[in-house]
């Protein structure tokens, strides 16, 4: 039986690289970094809308997840 390891990076972990690309990257690197920031903003907006639709009870659960360490 094989085990799958999720290696998906978090937006938080990618942010320093995105900022560095904007500040010091090539024109193409800057464009790509700005596109990624747009995707981050879109994802954040979707999360806010989801929270609104799920209601207060789900916000409590989401807040509880924020206290779980990333390595968990």
Order of alpha helices (4+ residues) and beta strands (2+ residues): alpha-alpha-alpha
